[in-house]
Amino acid sequence: MKEKIEELLQEPLKDLDMFVSDVYYSEEEGIKSLNIELDSKDIIDVERITAATKLINPLMDEKGYANDIDVLDIHSKEKGENQSEQ
């Protein structure tokens, strides 16, 4: 599934200068999540995550990739604990 999602999102995210760095499932307290981690050569701020989410959600719905989950979590890759100090 990871490869299918990466392939699906590759071109749309290219326009935002982002790419999928990881896709994984998680479950906490019975809530199933599909996590899509994004990365870029530039900092990914809230506006860029919002733009990516607006692209990703309809594509995931169209393909039915999010049908068996409770939460679709789209987030940026963490750049390290000390990034805010740089």
DALINPE-V663985 format. One record per residue. RES is the residue in one small letter. D_FIRST is the distance of its C-alpha to the first C-alpha in whole Angstrom. Layout:
res;d_first
RES;D_FIRST
RES;D_FIRST
This chain:
res;d_first
m;0
k;4
e;5
k;5
i;6
e;9
e;10
l;11
l;12
q;14
e;17
p;18
l;18
k;20
d;23
l;23
d;23
m;20
f;16
v;13
s;14
d;11
v;8
y;9
y;10
s;14
e;17
e;20
e;23
g;21
i;19
k;15
s;14
l;11
n;12
i;12
e;14
l;16
d;19
s;22
k;25
d;27
i;27
i;24
d;27
v;26
e;27
r;24
i;22
t;23
a;23
a;19
t;19
k;21
l;19
i;15
n;16
p;17
l;14
m;12
d;14
e;15
k;12
g;12
y;8
a;11
n;13
d;13
i;13
d;17
v;16
l;14
d;16
i;16
h;18
s;19
k;19
e;23
k;25
g;27
e;30
n;33
q;31
s;33
e;37
q;36
